[in-house]
């Protein structure tokens, strides 16, 4: 039984509304600043070029470190048969959901203050000074989950029979990994590298806490905007947006190449490398515990040992503002993201790949540049600061809902919908009884990611807000004025909120597996 004309009309209206919302409230405002490209004289000034070069250098170093340690960690997480792999699976996402303002302060205390790792060596000025090295350490912490999860997902789809066949032919495990497994999860490596690089390129608030005199491109944009230098801020933003697009298209080009030819094998050398596996495992454990896990949770340890408790009207107000923004933005985006994700997954009107590409562009645009673009766009229509801030949070969180929902819809056989229609169900009944239960895990995961992203965002908020202060902005201000105890307490609150959401995500994942 096919859809009736009325059902088709209702479905088409739903898709068109979602398309209009995405184009005019998400995509076009996000790239609006590109229309200024011919008006910006200082786009290629020495200051902008130096800041963008610094951001690119840091991003590339982060990708290299994530590749060196992320690949074996992903392999251990997916293929490991011990309790260690289970703990890794549970802890790897922690730095992903912790708001970056809290994470940045935690890492500063861990590496740059006398309260952290420096206390083990009796140092008074910290183990690492603010600057490029501390920025890299920070960016590795919150980007390595992207690498581990992307690679891990690709590894889980490898047919293990191919590896077992190589074992029967006498190949050692390292040779099998290099010549058989690695080419098969190559796409996961590329996706993880792109996400790591662009996420590093985008980060603002946490970077401001550890940068010192170093100016990355997002930090420069915020600084220029606050000084009233809109041409300079616009030039740096355009440069960053074009860079993000170039990275996306570069990655898409390489993803078309599905094969890697590795002809040479070095059995003796590779066998000796495999003998170093116990040492490699120790190095990986040290890296994850000392470089990723402890810096993430150190803010809680610091707050507990210092017995800090601070609650003020400003802190309460910023929490209310942050939660209100995150809740409203997530709710609105959820309403419009479902039909757009379905359009992408089912390639409705033949526009699936087109809108998937536009959605990825918004996802990869650095948020400080995106925030400035949205501020310029919406200031043409109204001047309400809270409304502009809400529209900004709508824009950068919307893709986080669309991606998992589109993937969930793609995994659902179209025959299930056809069967429901053949039994006389209308569109509403089919969605509620067939699709909704199947995409519920994706709705929960996407909603939590969007909510936490809104709750933690600093760069875009700095770009559009003058008087309204969200909790990440308040934390940054506290650190700038050396109110470390107050900042630690605020960060601890955010940390435990993040922990609750992480547990919900884990429960949601386990429920889906059942």
FIFISE-423987 format. One record per atom (N, C-alpha, C): residue in three letters; x, y, z. Coordinates in steps of 0.1 Angstrom, whole numbers, plus 5000, padded with zeros to 4 digits. Example, Ala and Ser with C-alpha at 12.3 -4.5 7.8 and 13.67 -1.06 7.14 Angstrom:
// FIFISE-423987
ALA513249435078/ALA512349555078/ALA513249675078/SER512849785071/SER513749895071/SER512950005079/
END
This chain:
// FIFISE-423987
UNK500949885000/UNK500050005000/UNK500950125000/UNK500850214990/UNK501650334989/UNK501050444997/UNK501850544999/UNK501450665006/UNK500350734998/UNK499350785006/UNK498250864999/UNK498851004995/UNK498051074987/UNK498551204983/UNK498651304995/UNK497751285004/UNK497751375016/UNK499051345025/UNK499351215026/UNK500551175034/UNK501851225027/UNK501851215014/UNK503051265006/UNK503151415008/UNK502051485008/UNK502051635009/UNK502551675023/UNK502051605033/UNK502551635047/UNK504051605048/UNK504451495043/UNK505951455044/UNK506751565036/UNK506251605025/UNK507051705017/UNK507151835024/UNK506051875031/UNK506052005039/UNK507051995050/UNK507051875057/UNK508051855068/UNK509451865063/UNK509751805052/UNK511151815046/UNK511451955042/UNK510552025036/UNK510852165032/UNK511052255044/UNK510252235054/UNK510452315066/UNK511852295072/UNK512252165073/UNK513552135078/UNK514652195069/UNK514452195056/UNK515452245047/UNK515552395049/UNK514452465050/UNK514452615052/UNK515152645065/UNK514852575076/UNK515452595089/UNK516952575088/UNK517352475082/UNK518852445081/UNK519552555073/UNK518952585061/UNK519652685053/UNK519752825059/UNK518552865065/UNK518453005069/UNK518753035083/UNK518852925091/UNK519152945106/UNK520452875110/UNK520952785101/UNK522152715105/UNK523252745095/UNK523052705082/UNK524152715073/UNK524552855068/UNK523652925062/UNK523953055057/UNK524453155067/UNK523853165080/UNK524553245090/UNK525953205094/UNK526153075093/UNK527553025097/UNK528553065087/UNK528253075074/UNK529253115064/UNK529053255059/UNK528153325065/UNK527853465060/UNK529053555060/UNK529953525068/UNK531153615069/UNK532053605056/UNK531853495049/UNK532653485036/UNK532253585026/UNK531053655028/UNK530653755019/UNK531553885021/UNK532253885032/UNK533153995035/UNK534553985029/UNK534753875022/UNK536153835018/UNK536753945009/UNK535954025001/UNK536554124993/UNK536654265000/UNK536054265012/UNK536054395020/UNK537154395031/UNK537754275033/UNK538754265044/UNK540154295039/UNK540754405043/UNK542054435038/UNK543154365046/UNK542854335059/UNK543854285068/UNK543754125069/UNK543154065060/UNK542953915061/UNK544353845061/UNK545253905053/UNK546553835052/UNK547653915059/UNK547253985070/UNK548254065078/UNK549253965085/UNK550354015089/UNK551353925096/UNK550853865108/UNK549953945116/UNK549453895128/UNK548453775126/UNK547653785116/UNK546653685112/UNK547453555107/UNK548353575098/UNK549153465092/UNK549953395103/UNK550553465113/UNK551253405123/UNK550353325133/UNK549153375136/UNK548253305144/UNK547653185138/UNK547353195125/UNK546753075118/UNK547852975116/UNK549153015113/UNK550252925112/UNK550452845126/UNK550352925137/UNK550452855150/UNK549352755152/UNK548152795148/UNK547052695150/UNK547252575141/UNK547752595129/UNK547952475120/UNK549052385126/UNK550152445131/UNK551252375136/UNK550752285148/UNK550052355157/UNK549452285169/UNK548552175165/UNK547652195155/UNK546752095150/UNK547451975144/UNK548552005136/UNK549251895130/UNK549951805141/UNK550551875151/UNK551251805161/UNK550251715169/UNK549051775172/UNK548051695179/UNK547651575171/UNK547551585158/UNK547151475149/UNK548251365150/UNK549551405149/UNK550651315149/UNK550651235163/UNK550451305174/UNK550451235187/UNK549251145188/UNK548051195183/UNK546851105184/UNK547050985175/UNK547750995164/UNK547950875155/UNK548950775162/UNK549950835168/UNK550950745175/UNK550350665186/UNK549550735194/UNK548950665206/UNK547550625204/UNK546750695196/UNK545350665194/UNK545150535187/UNK545950505177/UNK545750375169/UNK545950255178/UNK547050235185/UNK547150125194/UNK546150115205/UNK545750235211/UNK544750235221/UNK543350195215/UNK543050235203/UNK541850195197/UNK541850045195/UNK542949985190/UNK543149845188/UNK542949765201/UNK543549815212/UNK543449755225/UNK542049755230/UNK541349865227/UNK539949885232/UNK539049785225/UNK539149765212/UNK538249685204/UNK538649535205/UNK539949505204/UNK540349365203/UNK540849315216/UNK541049395226/UNK541549355239/UNK540449265246/UNK540949165253/UNK540049065260/UNK540149075275/UNK540749185280/UNK541049195294/UNK540149305300/UNK540149315313/UNK539349425320/UNK539849565316/UNK541149565312/UNK541749695309/UNK541049755297/UNK540749675287/UNK540049725275/UNK538649785279/UNK537949715289/UNK536649765293/UNK536749895300/UNK537749915309/UNK537950045315/UNK538350155305/UNK539150115295/UNK539450215285/UNK538250265278/UNK537350165274/UNK536150195267/UNK535250295276/UNK535250275289/UNK534450355298/UNK535050495300/UNK536350505300/UNK536950635304/UNK537350725292/UNK537450665280/UNK537950735269/UNK537150855265/UNK535850855268/UNK534950965264/UNK534851075274/UNK535551055286/UNK535351155297/UNK535751295293/UNK536951305286/UNK537451435282/UNK536551495271/UNK535751415264/UNK534951455253/UNK533751535258/UNK533251495270/UNK531951555275/UNK532251655285/UNK533451665291/UNK533751765301/UNK533851895293/UNK533152005298/UNK533252135292/UNK534652185291/UNK535052235279/UNK536452265277/UNK536952375286/UNK536152465291/UNK536552565301/UNK537052495313/UNK536352395318/UNK536752325330/UNK537952235327/UNK538052185315/UNK539152095311/UNK540452185310/UNK540252305304/UNK541452385302/UNK542052425316/UNK541152465325/UNK541652505339/UNK542252385346/UNK541652265344/UNK542152145350/UNK543552115345/UNK543752125332/UNK545052095327/UNK546152205330/UNK545652325332/UNK546652425336/UNK547052395350/UNK546152365359/UNK546552325373/UNK547452205373/UNK547152105364/UNK547951985364/UNK549352005359/UNK549552075348/UNK550852095342/UNK551552225346/UNK550752335348/UNK551352465350/UNK551352525363/UNK550852455373/UNK550852515387/UNK551652425397/UNK551952475408/UNK552652405418/UNK551752295425/UNK550452295422/UNK549552205428/UNK549552065421/UNK549952075408/UNK549851955400/UNK551051865400/UNK551451815388/UNK552551715388/UNK553951785392/UNK553951915392/UNK555151985397/UNK555451955411/UNK554451925419/UNK554551905433/UNK555451775436/UNK555451685426/UNK556251565428/UNK557751595427/UNK558051705420/UNK559451735418/UNK559851865426/UNK558951905435/UNK559252025443/UNK559352155436/UNK558752165424/UNK558752285416/UNK557652385421/UNK557952515420/UNK557052615424/UNK556352685413/UNK556852665401/UNK556352745389/UNK555652645379/UNK555352525383/UNK554752435374/UNK555752355366/UNK555252245360/UNK556152155352/UNK556252205338/UNK555252265333/UNK555252315319/UNK554752455319/UNK555352545312/UNK554952685312/UNK553852695302/UNK553052805304/UNK551952835294/UNK552652865280/UNK552052815270/UNK552552835257/UNK552152715248/UNK552952695237/UNK552652605227/UNK552552455232/UNK553552425241/UNK553552285246/UNK552352255254/UNK551952345263/UNK550752325271/UNK549452325263/UNK549452405252/UNK548252405243/UNK548152265236/UNK549352215232/UNK549352075225/UNK548851975235/UNK549351975247/UNK548951885258/UNK547351895260/UNK546852015260/UNK545452035262/UNK544651975250/UNK545052015238/UNK544351965226/UNK544351815225/UNK545451755228/UNK545551605227/UNK544451545236/UNK544251605248/UNK543351545258/UNK541951545252/UNK541451655247/UNK540051655242/UNK539851615228/UNK540951585220/UNK540751535206/UNK541051385205/UNK541751325214/UNK542151185212/UNK540951095212/UNK539851125220/UNK538651045218/UNK538051035204/UNK538151145196/UNK537751135183/UNK538551035175/UNK539851035177/UNK540750935170/UNK540450795174/UNK540350775187/UNK540150635192/UNK538750585188/UNK537750665189/UNK536350625185/UNK536250595170/UNK536850685162/UNK536750675148/UNK537450545143/UNK538650525148/UNK539450415144/UNK538850285150/UNK538350295163/UNK537750175169/UNK536550125161/UNK535750225156/UNK534550185149/UNK534950115136/UNK535950165129/UNK536450105117/UNK537049965119/UNK537749945130/UNK538349815134/UNK537349715136/UNK536249755143/UNK535149655147/UNK534449595134/UNK534649665123/UNK533949615111/UNK534849525102/UNK536149505107/UNK537049425099/UNK536749275100/UNK536749205089/UNK536449065089/UNK537648995095/UNK537548935107/UNK538648875114/UNK539248755107/UNK538448695098/UNK538848575090/UNK540048605082/UNK540148735077/UNK541348765069/UNK542648765077/UNK542548805089/UNK543748805098/UNK544048665102/UNK543048575105/UNK543348435108/UNK543948365096/UNK543548395084/UNK544148335073/UNK545648365072/UNK545948495075/UNK547348535075/UNK548148465085/UNK547548435097/UNK548248365108/UNK548548225103/UNK547648155096/UNK547848015091/UNK549048015081/UNK549248125075/UNK550348135065/UNK551748175071/UNK551748195084/UNK552948215092/UNK553348365094/UNK552348455091/UNK552648595093/UNK552648635108/UNK553548725113/UNK553548765127/UNK552448865129/UNK552048895141/UNK550948985143/UNK551149125138/UNK552449175139/UNK552649315135/UNK552549325120/UNK553049225113/UNK552949225098/UNK551449215094/UNK550649135101/UNK549249125098/UNK548549265100/UNK548949335111/UNK548349465114/UNK548749565103/UNK549949565099/UNK550449665089/UNK549849635075/UNK549849515071/UNK549549485057/UNK548049445055/UNK547349405065/UNK545949365063/UNK545049455070/UNK545249465083/UNK544249545092/UNK544249695089/UNK545549755089/UNK545649895087/UNK544949945074/UNK545149885062/UNK544449935050/UNK542949925052/UNK542449835060/UNK541049815061/UNK540349915070/UNK541149965080/UNK540550075088/UNK541150215085/UNK541650225073/UNK542250345068/UNK541250465069/UNK539950445065/UNK539050545065/UNK538750605079/UNK538750515089/UNK538650555103/UNK539850645107/UNK541050615103/UNK542250695106/UNK542050835100/UNK541550845087/UNK541350975081/UNK540351055088/UNK539150995091/UNK538151065098/UNK538551115111/UNK539251025119/UNK539751065132/UNK540851175131/UNK541651175121/UNK542651275119/UNK541951415115/UNK540951405107/UNK540251535103/UNK539551595115/UNK538851505123/UNK538151555134/UNK539151615145/UNK540251545147/UNK541251595156/UNK541751725152/UNK542151735139/UNK542751865134/UNK541751985135/UNK540551965130/UNK539552065130/UNK539052105144/UNK538952005153/UNK538552035167/UNK539652115174/UNK540952085171/UNK542052165176/UNK542052305171/UNK541752315158/UNK541752445151/UNK540752535156/UNK539652475162/UNK538452555166/UNK538552595181/UNK539252525189/UNK539152555204/UNK539652695208/UNK538852755217/UNK539152895221/UNK539252905236/UNK538152885243/UNK538152915258/UNK539252845266/UNK539352715264/UNK540352635271/UNK541752685267/UNK541952705254/UNK543252755249/UNK543652885256/UNK542652975258/UNK542953105264/UNK543653085278/UNK543252985285/UNK543752955298/UNK545152915299/UNK545652845288/UNK546952785288/UNK547952855278/UNK547452945270/UNK548252995259/UNK549353095263/UNK549153165274/UNK550153265278/UNK550253375267/UNK551453395262/UNK551653505252/UNK551353455238/UNK551153325236/UNK550953265223/UNK549453295219/UNK549353335206/UNK548053365201/UNK547653275190/UNK546753185192/UNK546153095181/UNK545153175174/UNK544653125162/UNK543753205154/UNK542353225161/UNK541753125168/UNK540553155175/UNK540753255186/UNK541853245194/UNK542053345205/UNK542253485199/UNK542953485187/UNK543153615181/UNK541753675177/UNK540853595171/UNK539553645167/UNK538853705178/UNK538853635190/UNK538153685202/UNK538753815206/UNK540153825207/UNK540853945211/UNK540554065202/UNK540654045189/UNK540354145179/UNK538954205180/UNK537954105182/UNK536554145183/UNK536354225196/UNK536954185207/UNK536754265219/UNK537454395219/UNK538454415211/UNK539154545209/UNK538454635199/UNK537354575192/UNK536654655182/UNK537254645168/UNK538254565166/UNK538854555153/UNK538154445145/UNK536954485139/UNK536154395132/UNK536854345119/UNK537454435111/UNK538154385099/UNK539154275102/UNK539954305112/UNK540954205116/UNK540354075120/UNK539354075129/UNK538653955133/UNK537953885122/UNK537353965112/UNK536653905101/UNK537653835092/UNK538853895090/UNK539853835081/UNK540353705087/UNK540653705100/UNK541053575106/UNK540053475105/UNK538753515107/UNK537653415106/UNK537453355093/UNK537553445082/UNK537453395069/UNK538553295066/UNK539753335070/UNK540953245068/UNK540653105074/UNK540153105087/UNK539852985094/UNK538752895087/UNK537652965083/UNK536552895076/UNK537052825063/UNK537752905055/UNK538252845043/UNK539252735045/UNK540052745056/UNK540952635059/UNK540152505063/UNK539152525071/UNK538352415075/UNK537652345063/UNK537152425054/UNK536552365042/UNK537652295033/UNK538752345033/UNK539852285025/UNK540252145031/UNK540252145044/UNK540552015051/UNK539551915048/UNK538251955049/UNK537151865046/UNK537151815032/UNK537351895022/UNK537351845008/UNK538651765005/UNK539751795012/UNK540951715011/UNK540751575016/UNK540051565027/UNK539751435033/UNK538851365025/UNK537751425019/UNK536851365011/UNK537451304998/UNK538451374993/UNK539151334981/UNK539951204984/UNK540651194996/UNK541351074999/UNK540550965003/UNK539350995008/UNK538450885012/UNK537950805000/UNK538050864988/UNK537550794976/UNK538550684972/UNK539750694976/UNK540750594974/UNK540650484984/UNK540150374980/UNK539750264990/UNK540850164992/UNK541950174985/UNK542950064986/UNK544350124990/UNK545050044997/UNK546550084999/UNK547349964995/UNK548249984987/UNK549149874982/UNK550449864990/UNK550549764999/UNK551849745007/UNK552449615002/UNK553449624994/UNK554049504988/UNK555149444997/UNK556049525003/UNK557149475010/UNK556849435024/UNK557449325028/UNK557249265042/UNK558649245047/UNK558849275060/UNK560149265066/UNK559949175078/UNK559949045076/UNK559548945087/UNK560448955099/UNK561748955098/UNK562648955110/UNK562449085118/UNK562549195111/UNK562349325118/UNK561049335124/UNK559949295117/UNK558649315123/UNK558349215134/UNK559049105133/UNK558849005144/UNK559549065157/UNK560649125155/UNK561349185167/UNK560549305173/UNK559849375164/UNK558949485169/UNK557849425178/UNK557249315173/UNK556149245181/UNK556649205194/UNK557949165196/UNK558449125209/UNK558449235219/UNK558349365214/UNK558349475223/UNK556949515227/UNK555949425225/UNK554549455228/UNK554349485243/UNK554949405252/UNK554749445267/UNK555249585270/UNK556349625264/UNK556849755266/UNK555849865261/UNK555349835249/UNK554349925242/UNK553149935251/UNK552649835257/UNK551449835265/UNK551749925278/UNK552949915283/UNK553249995295/UNK553350145291/UNK553950175279/UNK553950315274/UNK552550365272/UNK551650285266/UNK550350325263/UNK549550355276/UNK549750275286/UNK549150285299/UNK549550415306/UNK550950445305/UNK551450565311/UNK550850685304/UNK550850685291/UNK550350795283/UNK548950825287/UNK548050725287/UNK546650745289/UNK546350795303/UNK547050745313/UNK546850775327/UNK547450915330/UNK548650945326/UNK549351065330/UNK549051185320/UNK548751155308/UNK548551265298/UNK547151295295/UNK546251195297/UNK544851205293/UNK543951205305/UNK543951095313/UNK542951075324/UNK543251175336/UNK544451165342/UNK544651255354/UNK544451405351/UNK544951455340/UNK544751595337/UNK543251625336/UNK542451535331/UNK541051555330/UNK540351565343/UNK540651485353/UNK539951485366/UNK540751565376/UNK541851625373/UNK542651685383/UNK541851805390/UNK541051875383/UNK540251985388/UNK539451935400/UNK538951815400/UNK538151765411/UNK539051735423/UNK540151675420/UNK541151645431/UNK541551765438/UNK541851875430/UNK542251995435/UNK541152065444/UNK539952055439/UNK538852115447/UNK538552045460/UNK538751905459/UNK538451825472/UNK539551855482/UNK540851855477/UNK541951875487/UNK541952015492/UNK541452115484/UNK541452255489/UNK540152285497/UNK539252195497/UNK537952215503/UNK537252345499/UNK537252365486/UNK536652495480/UNK535152475479/UNK534452575484/UNK533052585482/UNK532652725480/UNK532152755468/UNK531952895465/UNK530652905456/UNK529652985461/UNK528453005454/UNK528053145455/UNK527853205443/UNK527453355443/UNK526353365434/UNK525753485434/UNK524653515425/UNK525053515411/UNK526253555408/UNK526853555394/UNK526953415389/UNK527453325398/UNK527653185394/UNK526353115391/UNK525353145400/UNK524053085398/UNK523353135385/UNK523453265383/UNK522953325371/UNK523553265359/UNK524853255359/UNK525553195347/UNK525153055344/UNK524952975355/UNK524552835353/UNK523052835347/UNK522252915352/UNK520852925347/UNK520852965332/UNK521653065329/UNK521753105315/UNK522252985306/UNK523352925311/UNK523952815303/UNK522952705301/UNK522352655311/UNK521352545310/UNK520152585302/UNK519752705303/UNK518552745295/UNK518952745280/UNK520052805277/UNK520552805263/UNK520652665258/UNK521352575265/UNK521552445260/UNK520252365259/UNK519352385268/UNK518052305268/UNK517252355256/UNK517052485254/UNK516252545244/UNK516852505230/UNK518152525228/UNK518752495216/UNK518652345212/UNK518852255222/UNK518752115219/UNK517352075215/UNK516352135222/UNK514952105219/UNK514552145205/UNK514852275202/UNK514552325188/UNK515252235178/UNK516552215180/UNK517252135170/UNK516751995168/UNK516351935179/UNK515751805178/UNK514551795169/UNK513751895170/UNK512451905162/UNK512851915147/UNK513851985143/UNK514152005129/UNK515251905124/UNK516051845132/UNK517151755128/UNK516551625123/UNK515451575129/UNK514951445125/UNK514551435111/UNK513751535106/UNK513351525091/UNK514651545082/UNK515551635086/UNK516651655077/UNK517551535077/UNK517751465089/UNK518551345089/UNK517951235081/UNK516551225081/UNK515851125073/UNK516051155058/UNK516051285055/UNK516251325041/UNK517651285036/UNK518651305045/UNK520051275041/UNK520151115040/UNK519651045049/UNK519750895049/UNK519050835038/UNK517850885034/UNK517050825023/UNK517250895010/UNK518150995010/UNK518451074998/UNK517151124991/UNK516251184999/UNK515051234994/UNK515351354985/UNK514551354974/UNK514751454963/UNK516151444957/UNK516951344960/UNK518251334955/UNK519251434961/UNK518851484973/UNK519651594980/UNK520451544992/UNK520451414994/UNK521051355006/UNK522551395008/UNK523351364998/UNK524751394998/UNK525051544999/UNK524251624992/UNK524351764992/UNK524251825006/UNK523151795013/UNK522951845026/UNK523851785037/UNK524251655034/UNK525251595043/UNK526551675042/UNK526951715030/UNK528151795029/UNK528051935036/UNK526852005034/UNK526652135040/UNK526652115055/UNK526152015060/UNK526051985075/UNK527451965080/UNK528351895073/UNK529751875077/UNK530552005077/UNK530252095068/UNK530952215067/UNK530652295080/UNK529352305084/UNK529052375097/UNK529752305109/UNK529752175108/UNK530352095119/UNK531852125121/UNK532552155110/UNK533952175110/UNK534452315111/UNK533452415109/UNK533852555110/UNK534252585124/UNK535452645126/UNK535852685140/UNK534752775146/UNK534452745159/UNK533352815165/UNK533552965168/UNK534753005170/UNK534953145172/UNK534653225159/UNK535153165147/UNK534853225134/UNK533353215131/UNK532753105135/UNK531253085133/UNK530453185141/UNK530953205153/UNK530153295162/UNK530253435156/UNK531353485151/UNK531553615146/UNK530653625133/UNK530653525125/UNK529753515113/UNK528353535116/UNK527853465127/UNK526453465131/UNK526153605137/UNK527053665144/UNK526853795150/UNK526653895139/UNK527453895129/UNK527353985117/UNK526053965110/UNK525653845108/UNK524453805101/UNK523153855108/UNK523053815121/UNK521853845128/UNK521753985133/UNK522854055134/UNK522754195137/UNK522054285127/UNK521954225115/UNK521254295104/UNK519754295106/UNK519254205115/UNK517854185117/UNK517354235131/UNK518054215141/UNK517654255155/UNK518954265163/UNK518754315175/UNK519854345184/UNK519754275198/UNK518754185199/UNK518554115212/UNK519654015214/UNK520554045225/UNK521753965227/UNK521453825230/UNK520453795238/UNK520153655242/UNK519653575230/UNK518853645222/UNK518253575210/UNK519353545200/UNK520353635198/UNK521453605189/UNK522353495195/UNK522553495208/UNK523253395215/UNK522653255213/UNK521253255214/UNK520553125212/UNK520653075198/UNK520553165188/UNK520653125174/UNK522053075171/UNK523053135178/UNK524453095176/UNK524652945181/UNK524052915193/UNK524152785198/UNK523352685190/UNK522252735184/UNK521452645175/UNK522352605163/UNK523152695158/UNK523952665146/UNK525052565148/UNK525852575159/UNK526952485160/UNK526552355167/UNK525352345173/UNK524952215179/UNK524052135169/UNK523452195159/UNK522552125150/UNK523252005143/UNK524452025138/UNK525051915131/UNK525351795140/UNK525551815153/UNK525751705163/UNK524551615164/UNK523351665162/UNK522151585162/UNK521951515149/UNK522251585138/UNK521951535125/UNK522851415122/UNK524151415125/UNK525051305122/UNK524651175127/UNK524451155141/UNK523951025146/UNK522650985141/UNK521651075139/UNK520351045135/UNK520350995120/UNK521151055112/UNK521251015098/UNK521850875097/UNK522950845105/UNK523550715106/UNK522550615111/UNK521650645120/UNK520650555126/UNK519650525115/UNK519150625108/UNK518150605097/UNK518750515086/UNK520050525083/UNK520650445073/UNK520750295076/UNK520850275089/UNK520950135094/UNK519550065094/UNK518450145092/UNK517150085093/UNK516650045079/UNK516249925077/UNK515849875064/UNK514549955059/UNK514549995047/UNK513450065042/UNK512249975041/UNK512449845040/UNK511349745039/UNK510449755052/UNK511049795063/UNK510149805075/UNK509149915074/UNK509450025068/UNK508550125065/UNK507450085055/UNK507950025044/UNK506949975034/UNK506049875040/UNK506449795049/UNK505649695055/UNK504549765063/UNK504949865071/UNK503949935079/UNK502950005070/UNK503350065059/UNK502350125050/UNK501450025044/UNK501949915040/UNK501149805034/UNK500049755043/UNK500249775057/UNK499349725067/UNK498349845070/UNK498449955063/UNK497450065065/UNK497950175074/UNK499150175079/UNK499650275088/UNK499850405081/UNK499550515087/UNK499850645081/UNK501250685085/UNK501750805080/UNK503150845083/UNK503350855098/UNK502450925105/UNK502650945119/UNK502750805127/UNK501850715124/UNK501850585131/UNK503150505127/UNK503550515115/UNK504750445111/UNK505950495118/UNK506050635119/UNK507250695126/UNK507250655141/UNK506050665147/UNK505950645162/UNK506250495165/UNK505650405157/UNK505750265161/UNK506950195155/UNK507450235144/UNK508650165137/UNK509950245139/UNK509950365134/UNK511250445134/UNK511750495148/UNK510750555155/UNK511150615168/UNK511850525177/UNK511350405180/UNK512050315189/UNK513450275184/UNK513650265171/UNK514950225165/UNK515950345166/UNK515450465165/UNK516450575165/UNK516550645179/UNK515850585189/UNK515850645202/UNK517250655208/UNK518150555207/UNK519550565211/UNK520250675205/UNK520050695192/UNK520750805184/UNK520150945189/UNK518850955192/UNK518251075197/UNK518951115210/UNK519051015219/UNK519651035233/UNK521051075231/UNK521851005223/UNK523251035222/UNK523451175216/UNK522751205205/UNK522851335198/UNK522451445207/UNK521351425214/UNK520851535223/UNK521851565234/UNK522451465240/UNK523451485251/UNK524651555245/UNK525151515233/UNK526351575227/UNK526051725224/UNK524851745219/UNK524451885215/UNK524351975228/UNK523651915238/UNK523451985251/UNK524852015257/UNK525751925258/UNK527051945264/UNK527852035256/UNK527752035243/UNK528552125234/UNK528052265236/UNK526752285238/UNK526252415241/UNK526652465254/UNK526652375264/UNK526952405278/UNK528452445279/UNK529352395271/UNK530752415272/UNK531352515263/UNK530552565253/UNK531152655243/UNK531552785248/UNK532752825244/UNK533352955248/UNK533553045237/UNK534252995226/UNK534653085215/UNK533553155208/UNK532453085204/UNK531353145198/UNK530553235207/UNK530553205220/UNK529853295229/UNK530553425231/UNK531953415232/UNK532753535233/UNK532453625220/UNK532353555209/UNK532253635196/UNK530853715195/UNK529853665202/UNK528553725200/UNK528053805212/UNK528553775224/UNK528053825236/UNK528853935242/UNK528254035247/UNK528954145254/UNK528554145269/UNK527354135272/UNK526854145286/UNK526454015292/UNK525953915284/UNK525453795289/UNK526653695291/UNK526753645303/UNK527953555306/UNK527453415309/UNK527853315301/UNK527553175304/UNK528653125314/UNK528453005319/UNK529352955329/UNK530752935324/UNK531052895311/UNK532452895306/UNK533053025306/UNK532253135302/UNK532853265302/UNK533253315316/UNK532353285326/UNK532653315340/UNK533953245345/UNK534053115341/UNK535253045345/UNK536553105339/UNK536453145326/UNK537653215320/UNK537953345327/UNK536953415330/UNK537153545337/UNK537753525351/UNK537353415358/UNK537853385371/UNK539353355370/UNK539753275360/UNK541153235359/UNK541953365355/UNK541453445347/UNK542153565343/UNK542453655355/UNK541553655365/UNK541653745377/UNK542253665388/UNK542753545386/UNK543453455396/UNK542553415407/UNK541253405404/UNK540353355414/UNK540253205412/UNK541353135415/UNK541452995412/UNK540552905420/UNK540352935433/UNK539452855441/UNK537952865436/UNK537552985432/UNK536152995427/UNK536052925414/UNK537052945405/UNK537052875392/UNK537052725394/UNK537752675403/UNK537852525406/UNK536552475410/UNK535852545419/UNK534452505423/UNK533552495411/UNK533552605403/UNK532652605391/UNK532952495382/UNK534252465380/UNK534652355371/UNK534252225376/UNK534352205390/UNK533952085396/UNK532452055394/UNK531652155395/UNK530152145392/UNK529952095378/UNK530652155368/UNK530452115354/UNK530951975352/UNK532051935359/UNK532651805358/UNK531651695362/UNK530951715373/UNK530051615378/UNK528751615369/UNK528351725364/UNK527251725354/UNK527651645342/UNK528851665337/UNK529351595326/UNK529451445329/UNK529851405341/UNK529851265345/UNK528551195344/UNK527451275349/UNK526151215348/UNK525751195334/UNK526051285325/UNK525651265311/UNK526451155304/UNK527651135308/UNK528451035303/UNK527850895307/UNK527450885320/UNK526850765324/UNK525550735317/UNK524750835314/UNK523550815306/UNK523950765292/UNK524950825286/UNK525450775273/UNK525850635273/UNK526550595283/UNK527050455284/UNK525850365286/UNK524850405295/UNK523650315297/UNK522950305284/UNK522850415276/UNK522150415263/UNK522850325254/UNK524150325254/UNK524950235245/UNK524750085248/UNK524750055261/UNK524449915266/UNK523049875262/UNK522049965264/UNK520749925261/UNK520549895246/UNK521249975238/UNK521249945223/UNK521849815220/UNK522949775226/UNK523549645224/UNK522649535228/UNK521849545238/UNK520949445242/UNK519849425232/
END
